[in-house]
Amino acid sequence: MRHFGHISPVAREGLFFKEPCEFDARSSARMLSVALGATLYSPATRPRLADDVIKLAGRGVVSMVFCLEDSIGDAEVVGAEANLVRQFQDLRARAAEVPLLFIRVREPEQIRDLVRRLGSSVQLLSGFVLPKFTEERGELFLEALTAAEAESGHRLFAMPVLESPELLHLESRAETLQGIARTVDKYRRRVLALRLGVTDFCSAYGLRRAPDMTAYDVQIIGAVIGDVVNVLGRADGTGFTITGPVWEYFRLQERMFKPQLRRSPFMGRAEELRTALIEHDLDGLLREIELDRANGLLGKTCIHPSHVQPVHALSVVSHEEYSDAQDILRPERGGGGVLRSAYTNKMNEVKPHRAWAERTLQRAEVFGVAREDIGFVELLAAGLSD
């Protein structure tokens, strides 16, 4: 699979100075952690989940989570587990190309049980999402994951969700963060990315952000994100990929922006798409994606297919970013110094900007580099095309 792999090679060539690379579930953890992109969540109770997976893969989704936790009722868990086993077996029988697939469990015991029940179809599973992760709970989850991997002989990753009240509350935050850091460092090889559970954070204070607000506008949430990145997202080799919080609003139908893209002979395609974005209340989502990246987060939790392409379009590296990153990392610049950007609009300081440049080139590898005249609107329009 690859990002923008659902559009034609000719269309990709017109968009990208450097096209996104191919990857699959066997790729390195480093690559997969960057490539997750918009991770689409779906309740594990959906009766046609296998059909959904194949359809969404054809629309550019590269990572999905089947949820056995908050998205379903307590009485539905047993049936949802059985449904997952059937759906994985169905996907295995079809031999279809699927995204990176994860299961969000409730308790550690579910991990080994599900892996055993999946049988040979476990080959389609990339790992588990671990809710309300703390040092104590996390150790149990990761021990269960380690045992399940050994029993199945199949590599399994963990994606802990940081959402516990202990992490939110100021008096316990530092100690909780240090405990989480000890746990994920101990199991570093198994931890693909850390996910932020902002909905649970808001719940603890009876809050809910409006569609024109980002998570960063809610100061208590922004403070937690900053502290998580401070401890767990460092660029010195000790950090992890941390993904952006869920955007919970949507008003779009299956064909999303298509009516707007055809409606006026007097507007260009870019203008039409910008108008459609405003009309469908996605301005808040776009601002939050930009703020995610500015604050050190990569990828995003999504609960609606309409959010996937905006996340991916804004993850593509611009030609200007790529040019700056390459200049900073040239071997002859190893001694440091300052140079003017090839775009003549900024200063590139080699040593302070080196970590940014390395991360930018990692993102360029999996999301590609846009041509000089290609921006977000063109990338989004192409991603939405049938």
C-alpha positions in Angstrom: 0.0 0.0 0.0 1.0 3.6 -0.2 -0.6 7.0 0.5 -2.5 8.3 -2.5 -2.2 4.8 -3.9 -5.9 4.9 -4.7 -5.4 7.5 -7.4 -4.0 6.8 -10.8 -0.2 6.8 -11.4 -0.7 9.6 -14.0 -2.5 11.8 -11.3 0.2 11.0 -8.8 2.9 12.1 -11.2 1.2 15.4 -11.7 1.0 16.0 -7.9 4.3 14.8 -6.5 7.9 16.0 -6.9 8.7 12.8 -4.9 5.9 10.2 -4.7 5.0 8.4 -1.5 6.8 5.1 -1.0 5.2 1.7 -0.8 4.9 -0.1 2.5 3.1 -3.0 4.1 2.4 -4.6 7.5 5.9 -6.1 7.4 7.7 -2.8 7.0 9.9 -1.4 9.8 8.3 0.0 12.9 9.9 3.4 12.2 8.2 3.6 8.8 4.8 2.3 10.0 4.7 4.8 12.9 5.0 7.7 10.5 2.7 6.1 7.8 -0.3 5.5 10.1 -1.9 8.8 8.9 -5.6 9.1 9.6 -6.4 6.0 11.7 -10.1 5.3 11.2 -12.0 3.8 14.1 -15.0 1.5 13.6 -17.2 -0.3 16.1 -16.4 -4.0 16.1 -20.1 -4.8 15.9 -20.5 -3.8 12.3 -21.9 -6.8 10.5 -20.3 -6.1 7.1 -16.9 -5.0 8.5 -14.9 -7.0 5.9 -16.8 -5.2 3.1 -16.1 -1.8 4.8 -12.4 -2.6 5.1 -12.0 -3.4 1.4 -14.1 -0.4 0.3 -12.1 2.0 2.5 -8.8 0.6 1.4 -9.8 1.5 -2.1 -10.4 5.1 -0.9 -7.0 5.7 0.6 -7.4 4.5 4.2 -4.2 2.9 5.4 -4.9 2.2 9.1 -8.0 1.1 10.9 -9.0 0.2 14.5 -11.9 -2.1 15.4 -13.2 -1.0 18.7 -14.3 -3.3 21.5 -14.2 -0.5 24.1 -16.1 2.8 24.4 -17.8 2.6 21.0 -19.9 -0.4 22.0 -22.1 -1.3 25.0 -21.0 -3.7 27.7 -23.6 -6.2 26.6 -22.2 -6.2 23.1 -18.7 -7.3 23.8 -19.1 -11.0 23.4 -20.9 -10.7 20.1 -18.5 -8.1 18.8 -15.5 -10.4 19.5 -17.2 -13.3 17.6 -18.0 -10.8 14.8 -14.3 -9.8 14.6 -13.2 -13.4 14.3 -15.7 -14.0 11.4 -14.7 -10.8 9.6 -11.0 -11.5 9.8 -11.6 -15.0 8.4 -13.7 -13.4 5.6 -10.9 -11.0 4.8 -8.4 -13.8 4.8 -10.5 -15.9 2.4 -10.8 -13.0 0.0 -7.0 -12.5 -0.1 -7.7 -8.7 -0.5 -5.2 -6.0 0.2 -6.1 -4.5 3.6 -4.9 -1.5 5.6 -3.0 -1.9 8.8 -5.6 -3.4 11.2 -5.7 -3.0 14.9 -8.2 -4.1 17.7 -8.9 -1.9 20.6 -9.5 -4.1 23.6 -10.9 -3.5 27.1 -8.8 -5.8 29.2 -5.4 -7.6 28.8 -7.0 -11.0 28.8 -8.7 -10.3 25.5 -5.5 -10.0 23.6 -4.3 -13.7 24.0 -7.9 -14.9 23.6 -8.5 -13.1 20.4 -5.2 -14.0 18.9 -5.9 -17.7 19.5 -9.4 -17.4 18.1 -8.3 -15.6 15.0 -6.1 -18.6 14.0 -4.4 -18.1 10.7 -6.2 -14.9 10.0 -4.1 -13.2 12.7 -1.7 -12.6 9.8 -3.9 -9.6 8.9 -3.7 -8.1 12.4 -1.0 -5.4 13.0 -1.6 -5.1 16.7 -3.8 -3.8 19.6 -4.8 -0.4 20.9 -4.5 -0.3 24.7 -7.0 2.0 26.4 -6.5 4.1 29.6 -2.9 3.3 29.6 -0.9 3.8 32.9 2.2 2.1 34.2 0.2 -0.5 36.2 -2.4 -1.3 33.4 0.1 -0.9 30.7 2.5 -3.6 32.0 -0.4 -6.1 32.0 -1.4 -5.2 28.5 2.1 -5.4 27.1 2.9 -8.7 28.9 -0.2 -10.1 27.3 0.8 -8.8 23.9 4.3 -10.3 24.3 2.8 -13.7 25.1 0.3 -13.5 22.2 3.1 -12.7 19.8 5.2 -15.6 21.0 2.3 -18.0 20.8 1.2 -16.9 17.3 4.7 -16.3 15.8 3.3 -13.1 14.3 4.6 -9.6 15.0 2.1 -7.5 17.0 2.4 -3.8 17.8 0.8 -1.9 20.7 -0.7 1.6 20.5 -1.3 2.8 24.0 -4.0 5.4 24.5 -3.1 8.1 27.0 -6.5 9.1 28.5 -6.6 8.3 32.2 -7.7 10.9 34.8 -4.3 10.5 36.6 -2.7 11.9 33.5 -5.1 14.8 33.3 -5.1 15.9 36.9 -2.3 18.3 37.7 -1.3 16.7 41.0 -0.7 13.3 39.5 0.4 14.1 36.0 4.1 14.2 36.4 4.3 10.9 38.3 1.9 9.2 35.8 3.9 10.4 32.8 7.1 9.1 34.3 5.4 5.7 34.9 4.1 5.6 31.3 7.6 6.5 30.1 9.2 3.7 32.0 6.7 1.2 30.7 6.8 2.1 27.0 10.6 2.3 27.1 10.8 -1.2 28.6 8.6 -2.5 25.7 9.9 0.0 23.1 10.2 -2.6 20.3 6.4 -3.3 20.6 5.1 0.3 20.9 4.3 1.6 17.4 2.7 4.9 18.5 1.0 6.7 21.4 -2.5 7.9 21.0 -4.2 10.8 22.9 -7.7 10.2 24.3 -8.9 13.8 24.4 -12.6 12.9 24.6 -12.0 11.2 27.9 -10.0 14.2 29.1 -12.9 16.5 28.3 -15.3 14.1 30.0 -13.5 14.5 33.3 -14.4 18.2 33.4 -17.8 18.0 31.6 -16.3 19.7 28.6 -16.9 19.4 24.8 -15.2 21.6 22.3 -17.4 23.2 19.6 -16.8 22.5 15.9 -15.0 25.8 15.4 -12.6 25.1 18.2 -9.5 22.9 18.3 -8.3 20.8 21.2 -5.6 23.4 21.7 -8.3 26.1 22.4 -9.4 24.1 25.5 -6.5 25.2 27.7 -6.6 22.2 30.1 -6.4 19.8 27.1 -3.6 21.8 25.4 -1.6 21.7 28.6 -1.8 17.9 28.8 -0.8 17.5 25.1 2.2 19.8 25.7 3.3 17.7 28.7 2.9 14.4 26.9 5.1 15.7 24.0 7.6 17.1 26.5 8.1 13.7 28.1 7.3 11.2 25.4 7.9 13.0 22.1 11.5 14.1 22.3 13.6 14.1 19.2 16.7 12.7 20.9 16.0 9.1 20.2 14.0 8.5 23.4 10.7 9.7 22.0 7.7 8.0 20.3 5.3 9.0 17.5 2.3 10.6 19.2 -0.8 10.9 17.1 -3.3 13.8 17.1 -6.6 13.6 19.0 -9.9 12.6 17.5 -12.1 15.1 15.6 -15.7 14.2 16.5 -17.7 16.4 14.1 -19.0 15.4 10.6 -21.8 16.4 8.4 -20.7 14.9 5.1 -22.4 12.3 3.1 -20.6 9.4 1.4 -19.8 11.4 -1.7 -18.6 14.3 0.5 -17.7 17.3 -1.6 -18.7 16.0 -5.1 -21.9 18.1 -5.5 -20.0 21.3 -4.6 -17.2 20.4 -7.0 -19.6 20.4 -9.9 -22.1 23.1 -9.1 -20.7 26.3 -10.6 -19.3 27.0 -14.1 -17.9 30.3 -12.9 -15.6 29.0 -10.1 -12.4 27.1 -10.5 -12.0 23.6 -8.8 -9.8 25.0 -6.1 -12.3 27.8 -5.2 -15.2 25.3 -5.2 -13.4 23.0 -2.8 -12.5 25.8 -0.5 -16.1 26.8 -0.4 -17.2 23.2 0.3 -14.7 22.9 3.1 -16.2 26.0 4.8 -19.7 24.9 4.3 -19.1 21.5 5.8 -17.5 22.9 9.0 -14.1 21.4 8.3 -12.2 24.6 9.1 -11.8 23.5 12.7 -10.4 20.1 11.6 -7.9 21.7 9.2 -6.7 24.1 11.9 -6.4 21.3 14.4 -4.3 19.1 12.0 -2.0 22.1 11.4 -1.7 22.6 15.2 -1.1 18.9 15.7 2.0 19.0 13.5 3.2 22.3 15.0 3.0 20.7 18.4 4.9 17.6 17.5 2.0 15.2 16.7 1.8 13.1 13.6 -1.3 11.3 12.2 -4.8 11.5 13.7 -7.5 9.4 15.2 -10.6 9.6 13.0 -14.2 8.4 13.4 -15.5 9.3 9.9 -14.2 8.6 6.4 -14.6 12.2 5.4 -11.7 13.1 7.7 -9.2 10.8 6.1 -8.2 12.7 3.0 -7.8 16.1 4.8 -5.4 14.5 7.2 -3.4 12.9 4.4 -3.4 16.0 2.2 -2.0 18.1 5.0 0.6 15.4 5.8 2.3 15.7 2.4 5.6 17.6 2.6 5.7 20.8 0.6 8.4 21.4 -1.9 9.7 24.2 0.2 9.9 22.1 3.4 11.7 19.4 1.5 14.2 21.8 0.0 15.0 23.3 3.4 15.3 19.9 5.0 17.7 18.6 2.3 19.9 21.7 2.6 20.1 21.4 6.4 21.1 17.7 6.2 23.8 18.0 3.4 27.0 16.3 4.6 29.0 19.4 4.2 26.7 21.2 6.7 27.7 18.8 9.5 29.7 21.4 11.3 26.7 23.7 11.6 26.2 27.3 10.5 23.4 29.3 9.0 22.2 29.4 5.4 19.5 31.2 3.5 16.6 29.1 2.4 16.5 28.3 -1.4 13.1 30.0 -1.2 14.9 33.2 0.1 12.2 33.7 2.8 13.8 32.2 6.0 17.0 31.3 7.9 18.0 27.7 8.1 20.2 27.1 11.1 21.8 23.7 10.7 22.2 22.4 14.2 18.9 23.6 15.8 16.9 22.7 12.7 18.5 19.3 12.2 15.9 17.2 14.1 13.1 19.0 12.3 14.8 18.2 9.0 15.2 14.5 9.8 11.5 14.2 10.8 10.5 16.1 7.6 12.4 13.7 5.4 10.8 10.7 7.2 7.3 12.2 6.5 8.4 12.9 2.9 9.2 9.2 2.4 5.8 8.0 3.3 3.5 10.9 2.3 5.6 12.2 -0.6 6.7 15.7 -1.6 4.3 18.0 -3.5 5.4 19.7 -6.7 6.2 23.4 -6.3 2.8 24.5 -7.7 0.7 22.0 -5.8 -0.9 22.8 -2.5 -3.4 21.3 0.0 -6.5 22.0 -2.2 -5.1 20.1 -5.2 -4.0 17.2 -3.0 -7.4 17.0 -1.3 -9.3 17.2 -4.6 -7.2 14.4 -6.1 -7.6 12.3 -3.0 -11.4 12.7 -3.2 -11.7 11.8 -6.9 -13.2 8.4 -7.8 
